[in-house]
């Protein structure tokens, strides 16, 4: 078992080995089971622990769970302070071990990029252009390049990413499919604090006042979810009504039953409106964000969009199926992102509340950054997020 490096503080949790080179990782005995990897940029928290536990559950006792810790310089753009990104390797090893990791692979920049900055990179293409790609040009090219390299170096059977970094998860999943990577990409739901704020390494930079304002992100998402659920419930009632909703409303109004009449009017409106409701969900989210823009300190929105999770194009009003409602905003000098999945259509399942925890380095269920998908935004200026890991 490899201990933490001298002078670095806490020792790794039992059974967890810390290695710094791909050669050392290859030399570790492989069990008979599958290998899972969770990519992070470090500064691990409960969101990452959720990803690690999901990986352990998937591969079982005979499998091997590898957590990578690498602050990817390619993900940091102008104004995103690479040097200020938090580095807490000792604590990361302890947390990873307690969550079920067998190995922490923490390579140096020279190990990952032995020839210096790579001349050949993977392009995220059209999927990497909108939303986060527009705010941070080239970010997803850096993410995909380091993810591809770490997948080669760690050689996993399955890789886990958080849904919190929804666009990152989408581009990684597409890269694995398009380029025939022999790995299964799994997304893990976003982990949230008790007050609804999505766990992120960036949260530590929020003052108490800024944190209160930041709650508007999750509040906007939940408002959209609840408004959509209410619309669907009204439509269902309208469909089951014994006579046309407008007639029912008029009859009740004539009887002076104002509250009942108002309710009937709502049902009538739902019955006559568009069959699904993307615009309704967006309007509910924007209303919350507009209120938050008047707070002190204010929320400064970057974008709010409802997109198809397969390609991150915005969905039309007649869209059916699952969509991602994504939000990005700044509070003070800290940039935050969050998202929620919504279902549209008459056959859409009931909108279920999100788990108390949702995400890690960025792919399947949902909420962590993957190494290389790190979160430079942890710095006082806008910063990138760890690959596949939660921000």
Buried (B, 14 or more C-beta within 10 A) or exposed (E): EBEBEEEEEEBBBEEBBBBBBBEBBEEBEEBEBBBBBBBBBBBBBBBBBBBBBBBBEBBEEEBBBBBBBBBBBBBBBEEBBBEBBBBBBBBBBBBBBBBBBBBBBBBEBEBBBEEEEBEEBBEBBEBBEBBBBEBBEBBBBBBBBBBBBBBEBBBBBBBBBBBBBBBBBBBBBBBBEEEEBEBBBBBBBBBBBEEBBBBBBBBEBBEEEBBBBBBBBBBBBBBBBBBBBBBBEBBEBBEEBEEEBBEBBBBBBEEEEEEBBEBBBBBBBBBEBEEBBBEBBBEBBBBBBEEBBEBEBBBBBBBBBBBBBEEBEBBEEEBBBBBBBBBBBBBBBBBBBBBBBBBBBEEBEEBEEBBEBBBBBBBBBBBBBBBBBBBBBBBEBBBBBBBBBBB
